């Protein structure tokens, strides 16, 4: 009886050790935590925090009730090191798509650029630009495209910052009406800043005149047609020659 009790005790002890070792071998299950994007509460529609330097932040916001086509924007500048806080506001046409920070003239004063997208007959873009220094915010007038620069323009711009400059590109169409078709080419510009005025330089190799693109396409189309016509003409000659040979044999 004592032997059986000892045997049972031994079995329980071994079982306990095995259970502990198994539990130690199991690794804790980890679940990936997906960050939740902060919700912008009404009447605000857009918010982006731009950190220019430690202690110097710019909160870009837009707001408005009722209409989604118009509204207002504000730039909240927080300079915590100098305990200085300023607000810059303005009317807004369209919805803010993004906001950028740059120093295009390399004077140490940041420029905040707000990009808003609107729509009438095309998807157009508005840029609201400000340069900030110790005396406050200075509005910068963003230049409109000239007649030659906007030839074949139907909107759908893409903007981004590259090497401290603002880059703009858009697809070129064979006209400016709704019936216009994309040519497959893109026009690209680089915006800089000098004496608080924007400079613009075309980077793309395509001509600012859409007719050049059309001529190139016409050449390709014409050469293709000529090749097809040449093949048809050669085939026709071969068939005519075969018919003549058949007639000659039948006469013999």
JOVEN-V87065 format. One record per residue. N is the residue number from 1. PHI is phi in radians with two decimals (* if undefined). D_FIRST is the distance of its C-alpha to the first C-alpha in Angstrom with 1 decimal. Layout:
BEGIN
{{N	PHI	D_FIRST} {N	PHI	D_FIRST}}
END
This chain:
BEGIN
{{1	*	0.0} {2	-1.12	3.8} {3	-1.09	5.3} {4	-1.11	5.1} {5	-1.11	6.4} {6	-1.10	8.7} {7	-1.10	9.8} {8	-1.11	10.7} {9	-1.09	12.4} {10	-1.11	14.3} {11	-1.12	15.5} {12	-1.12	16.7} {13	-1.13	18.5} {14	-1.09	20.2} {15	-1.08	21.2} {16	-1.11	22.8} {17	-1.11	24.7} {18	-1.11	26.0} {19	-1.12	27.2} {20	-1.15	29.0} {21	-1.15	30.7} {22	-1.15	31.9} {23	-1.17	33.3} {24	-1.28	35.1} {25	-1.25	36.6} {26	-1.27	38.2} {27	-1.56	41.7} {28	-1.15	43.2} {29	-1.38	45.6} {30	-1.90	49.1} {31	-1.98	51.9} {32	-1.21	55.6} {33	-1.68	57.6} {34	-1.56	61.0} {35	-1.12	63.6} {36	-1.58	65.4} {37	-1.22	69.2} {38	-1.02	70.6} {39	-1.51	72.4} {40	-1.50	76.1} {41	-1.48	76.8} {42	-1.06	80.1} {43	-1.51	82.9} {44	-1.39	81.9} {45	-2.06	81.7} {46	-2.50	81.1} {47	-2.62	79.7} {48	-2.50	79.4} {49	-1.67	78.7} {50	-1.99	80.7} {51	-1.71	79.8} {52	-1.35	82.9} {53	-2.75	81.7} {54	-0.99	79.2} {55	1.54	80.3} {56	-2.12	82.8} {57	-2.18	81.7} {58	-2.26	83.6} {59	-1.71	82.1} {60	-1.75	84.0} {61	-2.34	83.8} {62	-2.32	85.7} {63	-2.67	85.9} {64	2.71	87.8} {65	-1.99	87.3} {66	1.58	88.8} {67	-1.79	90.1} {68	-1.77	88.2} {69	-1.52	91.5} {70	-2.26	92.6} {71	2.96	91.1} {72	-2.58	91.1} {73	-2.20	89.3} {74	-2.58	88.5} {75	-2.08	87.6} {76	-1.67	85.7} {77	-1.70	86.3} {78	-2.00	83.9} {79	-1.94	84.9} {80	-1.22	82.3} {81	-1.17	83.5} {82	-1.71	86.9} {83	0.93	85.6} {84	-2.20	88.0} {85	-2.33	87.3} {86	-2.28	89.8} {87	-2.22	90.0} {88	-2.08	92.1} {89	-2.23	92.6} {90	-3.01	94.6} {91	-1.31	95.2} {92	-2.14	93.0} {93	-1.96	94.1} {94	1.76	91.2} {95	-1.83	87.5} {96	-1.21	86.2} {97	-1.66	84.4} {98	-2.85	83.7} {99	-2.40	84.9} {100	-2.23	85.6} {101	-2.13	86.2} {102	-2.70	88.7} {103	-2.43	91.3} {104	-1.16	93.9} {105	-1.72	96.7} {106	0.93	94.5} {107	-1.76	95.8} {108	1.49	92.5} {109	-1.78	92.8} {110	-1.24	90.2} {111	-1.90	91.4} {112	-1.89	89.3} {113	-1.99	90.1} {114	-1.87	89.0} {115	-1.88	89.1} {116	-2.07	89.7} {117	-1.93	89.9} {118	-2.08	92.4} {119	-2.64	93.7} {120	-2.23	97.0} {121	-1.53	98.3} {122	-2.39	96.2} {123	-1.58	93.1} {124	-1.72	94.7} {125	-2.22	93.4} {126	-2.01	94.5} {127	-2.02	93.8} {128	-1.91	93.9} {129	-2.14	94.2} {130	-2.48	94.3} {131	-1.90	94.6} {132	-1.94	93.1} {133	-2.48	94.3} {134	-1.10	94.7} {135	-1.53	97.4} {136	2.21	95.4} {137	-1.74	95.2} {138	-2.08	98.2} {139	-1.24	98.4} {140	-1.98	99.1} {141	-1.45	101.0} {142	-1.38	99.3} {143	-1.24	102.0} {144	-1.45	102.6} {145	-1.22	102.9} {146	-1.30	106.5} {147	-1.06	108.0} {148	-1.26	107.4} {149	-1.21	103.8} {150	-1.72	102.8} {151	-1.08	104.5} {152	1.37	102.0} {153	-1.45	99.6} {154	-2.28	97.5} {155	1.53	94.8} {156	1.00	91.2} {157	-1.23	91.4} {158	-2.20	88.6} {159	-2.09	88.6} {160	-2.85	86.6} {161	-1.68	87.0} {162	-2.45	87.5} {163	0.93	88.5} {164	1.37	89.5} {165	-1.95	91.8} {166	-1.60	91.6} {167	-1.82	91.5} {168	-2.24	92.7} {169	-2.49	92.7} {170	-2.69	93.4} {171	-1.26	94.2} {172	-1.77	97.8} {173	-1.91	99.2} {174	-1.47	102.5} {175	-3.12	103.9} {176	-1.99	103.1} {177	-1.72	103.0} {178	-1.10	100.1} {179	-1.40	101.1} {180	-1.13	100.7} {181	-2.02	98.2} {182	-1.17	96.2} {183	-1.50	97.8} {184	1.67	94.6} {185	-1.66	96.0} {186	-2.23	94.9} {187	-1.93	96.9} {188	-2.28	95.4} {189	-2.21	96.7} {190	-2.09	95.8} {191	-1.81	96.6} {192	-2.17	97.3} {193	-2.45	98.8} {194	-2.51	102.0} {195	0.93	103.8} {196	1.08	101.6} {197	-2.23	102.7} {198	-1.30	100.8} {199	-1.93	101.8} {200	-2.39	100.9} {201	-2.39	100.8} {202	-1.42	100.1} {203	-1.74	97.5} {204	-1.26	97.4} {205	-1.48	99.7} {206	-1.16	100.7} {207	-1.28	104.1} {208	-1.28	104.5} {209	-1.70	106.7} {210	-1.12	104.8} {211	-1.05	107.7} {212	-1.10	106.8} {213	-1.12	103.4} {214	-1.11	105.1} {215	-1.10	107.6} {216	-1.11	104.8} {217	-1.17	103.1} {218	-1.11	106.4} {219	-1.10	107.0} {220	-1.08	103.6} {221	-1.13	104.4} {222	-1.15	107.9} {223	-1.09	106.9} {224	-1.17	104.3} {225	-1.16	107.0} {226	-1.10	109.5} {227	-1.12	106.9} {228	-1.13	106.3} {229	-1.10	110.0} {230	-1.09	110.6} {231	-1.14	108.0} {232	-1.11	109.6} {233	-1.11	113.0} {234	-1.14	112.0} {235	-1.14	110.3} {236	-1.12	113.4} {237	-1.12	115.7} {238	-1.13	113.5} {239	-1.15	113.6} {240	-1.11	117.4} {241	-1.11	117.9} {242	-1.12	115.9} {243	-1.10	118.0} {244	-1.11	121.2} {245	-1.15	120.0} {246	-1.12	119.2} {247	-1.07	122.7} {248	-1.11	124.3} {249	-1.20	122.5} {250	-1.16	123.5} {251	-1.20	127.1} {252	-1.21	127.1}}
END
